[in-house]
C-alpha cells in the first residue's frame, strides 16, 4: 500500500517515459460511423451501438444568431421555438380556417410595430391597444389549434430529452426514442421541416421575451456577459445576443421568421446523427423515403464580416444590484485555427482543476476569489474571446483578481508550462475523450455538431487528440501572441452608486 | 448488397411515399413491434462487514464508476452542527487525508483525471468515484482514504469559511435564490430540511475537529450501500473493497432521527420586494401523500404529470405559457417520500405586468384538476409515457446501479419499478379527480412572490392579505 503511493508520488513528480510517446489517435475517430448524403444535400450520420434499445436523434442546422440581419436579432432562436408548434397537419384541427386568420393577426401586429418604431414618441395607449388586439385575434385562432400536439405525440411514445437550442453558429433539435419507434422521428421531423406552420407566433414571442428576462435581465452574470460581448465585438455579429435585443424581439414578424427559415433551413444545411440500436440500411431507406424530395435550399455562406483588430484595451462597468464579478477577454482565432489546441491547453494549465495556476493562486493561496475559470466563446466558427471569469471574496476586489490574472499571464509568457502540467492536461483530455463515448445522446450531439460546423464528423475527435501534441513552446507562443493589453476587454459588474431600496446586502 | 443499393436507388427516384400523405396518416399506418428488452440486473454481493454492493460489469469502455450512499444526512446531526454538515462534503474532497496533504490529493486527482466527489444532503450522504479503469486501484484507494481518514486541514477550513461567507453575501443577488430561501422560511420554518445556506454564525463555528466529528458519523460502513459499474472483474473489485473496508471503525454514536416536520398551509400571500421586471412565484401546501404502493400515490403522480410535471403537455404549461405567453418556465411538483408526506407546489417566472393575472391563472389551473376532470385520453398519455419510456431508465449500467441504491436507501423493494409501472397503469380518470379534489386546495395555498409591486398589473392584495417579508429578514 505505501509502496503504491510512493510510485504515484513519483509519477506526479516526473512523468513516466511512456507518457512522452506519441499518443494514440482519439478513440472516437475509429467509430464505425456511416455517412449518408441524400441528393438534396441532407447529411445523415448513422452509428449502430450495442446496449439498451434506445436511439438518439440530433439535428444541427447551419443557421444561428450570426445569420440574422439588422433589426431581427433573436429570430434564429424564436424560429427554433416555432418548430415545436407543428405543421400543416400536426397542431391543428382546421388548417384553412386557422390560416385564414393569419393575415388579420399579422396586420394587427404590424400596426403595433409601426407605432413601436416611433420609439420614445410612441403612444403607450395605442401600443397597449394594438397588443390587446393581437392577443384577442390570436386567441380566436386558438380554437383551431391543438396545443402542443407534437410534444404530446412524442410524450405518449416514450420520447425523452425533447429539446432544442440556438447558438451563434448553429441551431439543434433533439430527442431520443425507444428503438421500436424510430420511424416516428422520420415522420415528424420531415413533416415539420417540410410544412412548418408558425401558429401562436405572437404569444410565443412574449414567451421568448420572458426567456430573455429569465436568463439575462434578472441575472447578474447574464447581463454582464451580454454587455461584455457587445463591448468586445463592434463589427462581427458575435457581439449580438442570440436571444435578441428586447426591442427587436417585440417587433419580429411572422414573415421575417419565415424568411429566415426559407433562407437557412434547406436540407443541404441539415446534419442528422442517429445513434443507438439501429439497422443502418433501414435508416438509409427511411432517410430517402422521408427527406429526399425536399428541395435543396441556398447553401450556407459564412459571415463576411470580420472583427477589425482591436486598437486598445476596452473597459466597461455594468451596473446591477448584485455583488461584483469580473470578465477579462482576449480576441483569439476560431476553433479551426492551428493555434486553437494550444489555446485550449493554455486554458487548462491556468484554470483546469484545483492544481491549475490561477486556482492555486487566487482561490487557495490568496483566498481572493471563490472561483476562477476560463472558457472560449461565444462560438466556434469565427474568431472569439478567450475569457477569464473571477468572483471576488470581499473585501477583496475585482482589481486584485485582475492584477493576479495579468501576473500569471506574464509568468506563463516567461516560463512555459512544466512537463507535469502538460501531462496532466493530456491525461484529462484522454479521460474526457473516452468518457464522452458513453451515451448515445452525447455521441449523436457531437457527431452532428462536428459535421455541421466543419463538414467532418471526425474533426472534434481529432481536435481532442491534437491537445496531446501541444508543446510547452506552443503554449508560451500563443500566450505571447494573444494575451496583450491592446487585445483585451475587461467587464466588471458593479452595484449602482444609489442602491435600490430593496434587495440590500451586508 | 447490390439488391440493396438498387432498392435505395428506387426509393430515391420514386417521389417519397411519405410526402403524398400527411403525417397523421403516416403515424396511423405505423406498425410498432413490441420492444424486447431484459435490462441487465446488477449482482448483489454482501461484503464481510455486511456492506451490500451492487455490481454490474460492462466492458464496452475502459471506465469504472463506484457509488456509495450513506443512509444518514445533515438533518441527522445535532442542530448546532448543521452548517458544518452542509459543508462536510466539500472538506472531504479538499481537506486532505491524515497521510496526504490537500495539495497531494489535488495533484493525484488532477493528474489521473479522477472524478471524486462527495455530497452531504438532508437525509443521505453520497460519494462518487469514477475514472479510467486502468486507475481503479488509485481511484478506490484514494477515495476510501479520503472518507476513512479526513484531515480537514485548517488552511482548507479557512478557504471554505471565506467562500461560504461570500455565498452568504451574494444570497440576494438573483431572484431564484431569494424565492427558494423565502419559501423555505415561510413553509418549512427553521427545520433543517428547510435550510440550504450556511449563515455567518455557523461559519464562525467551522473547525477541523467539528468537520471530522461529522464526517466520521455520516461516512462509516454500517450506513453504506454501494454500487460498482463499468470495466472491472468481480473477484478483483470485491477483494479491493474488502481491503479498503478493513480496519474502518464502526459508526460512532451522536446522530438523531430527523425531527418531525410540519409544512405550513395557507391561505397566505407573502411578498419580497426586488427590483426586477419578471416576478418569481411559488404556491403550494402540504402534499398529503406518502410514496408507497397505494392507489392514492399513483393517482397523485398521474395528476402531477397532467398538471405541471410533464412539460408542454401539462395544463400549466399549456395555459400559462402557450396560450397566454406569461412565462417561459412554469411547472409543478407533487412531492412524496417513503418517510413522510411532502409538499405540493407550482412555480413560475411571470412577466411583471402580468403578475396577478398569472397567479390567478395558476390557481385556477390547479383547481381545474378537480373541476375540469381529466379525460381517459389524458390518463392514457401519462401511462403510455411511463410504459414506453421505461427503457431509458436502464440505458447504462451506472444508472441501473444507482436505481438499486436509491431503492435500498428508501426501503423500497428491488422490483419497485415494476410495482410502480403497474400502479400507474391501474390509475383511472376518476381516481385522478378524487385525489386532486381531496389533496389539492387552491384556496389554501401559501403564495410567495418575489418582484416589484409597482410593475404589477394589479394590487397583490386582490389575492389576499399580503405579508411583506423584508429581504434581510430571510434568516437562511
Interface residues (C-beta under 8 A of the other chain):
Chain A: X1 X4 X5 X8 X9 X11 X12 X38 X39 X50 X51 X52 X53 X54 X84 X87 X88 X89 X90 X135 X139 X142 X147 X148 X151 X152 X153 X155 X156 X157 X158 X159 X160 X162 X176 X178 X179 X180 X181 X183 X184 X186 X187 X188 X190 X191 X194 X200 X202 X203 X204 X205 X206 X207 X208 X209 X210 X211 X213 X214 X217 X218 X219 X220 X281 X284 X285 X288 X289 X290 X291 X292 X293 X321 X322 X323 X352 X353 X354 X355 X356 X363 X364 X367 X370 X391 X392 X393 X394 X420 X423 X424 X427 X428 X430 X431 X432 X434 X435 X437 X438 X439 X440 X500 X501 X502 X503 X504 X505 X506
Chain B: X4 X7 X8 X11 X12 X15 X16 X17 X18 X19 X22 X23 X24 X26 X27 X30 X32 X33 X34 X35 X36 X37 X39 X60 X61 X62 X63 X94 X99 X100 X103 X104 X106 X107 X108 X109 X110 X111 X112 X113 X131 X132 X137 X138 X141 X158 X159 X162 X163 X165 X166 X167 X168 X169 X170 X171 X172 X173 X174 X175 X178 X273 X274 X275 X276 X277 X278 X310 X311 X312 X313 X317 X318 X321 X322 X323 X324 X325 X326 X327 X328 X329 X349 X350 X351 X380 X381 X384 X385 X387 X388 X389 X390 X391 X392 X394 X395 X396 X471 X472
